[in-house]
Each structure stands twice: as C-alpha cells, then as structure tokens.
Amino acid sequence: MTAKIRKIVVQVDETHIEMGKTVNPPTRRALAMAVIENPFAGVYAEKLDELMVIGEELGGLLGQKCVQALGIAPGDAQSYGKAAIVGEAGELEHAAAILHPKLGAPLRLAVEKGAALVPSSKKRGGLGTAIDVPLGHKDAAFVRSHFDAMEARIGDAPRAGEIMVAVVVTDSGRPLPRVGGLQIHEIKGEDGLR
C-alpha cells in the first residue's frame, strides 16, 4: 500500500423509526474513513499522480470495509459516495486528486457494478472538521429515493499534513422515501442514469 495510513474508522448508521413510523427493514449506511499522510503537504507539485494512486488503493479498501460493516454481499449495495478533507498544509486540489475517477474503479468492484458516477465532495479543514458525503444510487442516478448524505468526522483529523478520505455505502435509500422518480425495480443500469 502506497498510502501511509494513520487511522481507519468505520461506523454504521441504522434508522429503525422515522417520524414515529417503523422502517422495516431499517435503512443502513456504512461509513469508512482513512486518515493518511499528505505526501504534498507544504509543497506545490504540478503532477499529483501519487495521490491518484493512493485514491485507487483507498477506493477498494474503504469500499470493502463498508460492505463488510453492512454484512451484505457486494451486489446488495445500493448507493455510494466519497469525500475528502485536506489539512491546512495541503490544497483543495490534493482532495480532487485523491477522489479522481481512479478511486471509483475499485469502489465499483467492492459494490459490484456501479454504473453511475460516484458523488463526491471536498474541502480544507482542521481537526474535527465535518464533511457531508453525498450519496446516489450506484447504478442509476435518477433514483431520487437514494439522494442523501452522511456526515463524516474524526475528532483528531485531519492534522495539517494529512488528508481524511471517506467512502459511504448503503443497503437502501432514505427512510420512507416518497418524492417519486425512478424506482429500484425500474433500473436498467446501462447508462448510469436510469
């Protein structure tokens, strides 16, 4: 592994009741975060290929950790997203390089297929900074029931020379969705949209 990982945090969020109504089965979202050393902290570099390679490694690692945390088969994953926070000695482009499409290929393997783009967000911040990881259905972007986000935060990260990278995978959409749009049973999964 190229990434120098200081810490990995994995958590699962389950919703059993929403607005007094039972959610059956409960909606579940898994978040896996890695805190890594930023090899370009404090230095401007024209080429950020090393971060793209690290992103590729983390896409598979964090995606697999999410699927394992949910206790599901990869094909049972429904939505995904990615995000990164760069510490103050880095630049926003470092987060963009980590989240480059190279991260997506191994994440798609971890969740089986993944025809849709992986939604992403990025920012710069210090210790305890939170970021919302945007979510969308892995095979069809027009499935509105899966437009969501999960907050990612680690109390002691990112330090100035670090990057916190987060991946979220779900086994469902939002609790009690009812705003219309393409339904799961209508997905073709060919163009990433429908």
FENZIGI-V236091 format. One record per backbone hydrogen bond with DSSP energy under -0.5 kcal/mol. NH is the residue of the N-H (numbers start at 0). CO is the residue of the C=O. If there is no record, write none. Layout:
nh->[NH;NH]
co->[CO;CO]
This chain:
nh->[4;5;5;6;8;10;12;13;14;15;17;20;22;23;26;28;29;30;31;32;33;34;35;35;36;37;38;40;41;42;50;51;52;53;54;55;56;57;58;59;60;61;62;63;64;65;66;67;68;69;70;71;75;76;77;78;79;80;81;82;83;84;85;86;88;89;93;94;94;95;96;97;98;99;102;103;103;104;105;106;107;108;109;110;111;111;113;115;118;118;120;122;124;127;127;128;130;132;132;133;134;135;137;140;141;142;143;145;146;147;147;149;151;156;161;162;163;164;164;165;166;167;168;169;170;173;176;181;185;186;187]
co->[2;3;34;34;32;30;28;11;26;13;20;17;15;21;14;12;168;10;166;8;164;6;33;162;3;160;36;37;88;39;47;47;48;49;50;51;52;53;54;55;56;57;58;59;60;61;62;63;64;65;66;66;72;73;169;169;135;167;118;165;120;163;122;161;159;86;90;90;91;91;92;93;94;96;99;99;100;100;101;102;103;104;105;106;107;108;111;137;79;116;81;83;85;153;156;125;151;130;149;131;147;79;77;191;192;139;141;142;143;134;145;132;130;153;158;35;84;33;162;82;31;80;29;78;27;144;173;141;182;183;193]
